[in-house]
Amino acid sequence: MAEYDSIASGYSDSKQLAFRDHVERHTLFRTLGDVGGARVLDLACGDGFYTRLLKQAGASSVTGVDVSAEMIRLAEESERRSPLGCSYVRSDAADFRPSEPVDLVVAAYLLNYARTREELVGLCRVCRDSLRPAGRFVGLNDNPRVPPAGSVSYLKYGFERRCDRFPPREGDPIRYMFPTADGSSIEFANYYHSPATYQAAFRDAGFRDFRWAPVSLDPAQAGDSFWDDFMRSPPIIAFSAEP
Ligand SMILES: C[S@@+](CC[C@H](N)C(=O)[O-])C[C@H]1O[C@@H](n2cnc3c(N)ncnc32)[C@H](O)[C@@H]1O
């Protein structure tokens, strides 16, 4: 059973939090630019949240891949309820190969599940090998540039982020906790790797260009001091890479 099988619906509910829209989605699509006509692979697609948005943004095809059967069930349920033409595969991303190269690989919170540098290079290599030569790899990640010092409350945004050691060492768990509507919570762990380790992993996987894309706030929210703490210590970051 994959880690997300037991928290799938709680995680799905968390996609309704305001930061998901005004910071996360805004940053990802700003980093992506125009996806019109692109053949897209969405690795670690979860319940298909971004798979569907990518298709709605004009991608010609989008295939979502996730290791959690329950996440894929939720994604397929959305597709059945309101068909967009997205397709889904349950697989570990590390073992997945598309039948033909794609224009764009998207991975929102996949790389931060690599427990070791070798796993990180392996995941980057899958992304590299899935792309046509002029393709792009764009994603979201736990932010290794701003590791949590102890337990950091982002509760006004809907979650907490914690690491038992500061500064963290390679492979240390970064624990997230999201309170849920029924008074309980969902928890999951990402794994820390330094920015230099990411840089080297992309290089070793065959990406010649890799850059971080710091989060940006939806201009519709500009001037709202509610976002100041989040933007001062952003727990998440985007990136973009080209072979
Ligand atoms: C934080 S969720 C993100 C889901 C989705 N990308 C989103 O942004 O809503 C992380 C997802 O990664 C999946 N995952 C973790 N490791 C994976 C792997 N090795 N291969 C495929 N999926 C993986 C989990 O099952 C989970 O659905």
The ligand as an ORCA input file, in Angstrom:
! r2SCAN-3c Opt
* xyz 0 1
  C       2.072     15.896     -2.387
  S       1.233     14.768     -3.496
  C       1.136     15.759     -4.973
  C       0.059     15.337     -5.921
  C      -0.135     16.264     -7.109
  N       1.058     16.389     -7.915
  C      -0.581     17.612     -6.630
  O       0.225     18.556     -6.653
  O      -1.735     17.727     -6.207
  C       2.527     13.657     -3.869
  C       2.119     12.497     -4.741
  O       3.301     11.822     -5.148
  C       3.013     10.458     -5.249
  N       4.289      9.761     -5.268
  C       5.262      9.741     -4.320
  N       6.312      9.019     -4.730
  C       6.011      8.585     -5.987
  C       6.701      7.791     -6.951
  N       7.913      7.298     -6.709
  N       6.084      7.546     -8.125
  C       4.862      8.036     -8.390
  N       4.160      8.783     -7.516
  C       4.734      9.067     -6.330
  C       2.125     10.203     -4.057
  O       1.395      8.992     -4.167
  C       1.245     11.454     -4.070
  O       0.080     11.263     -4.807
*
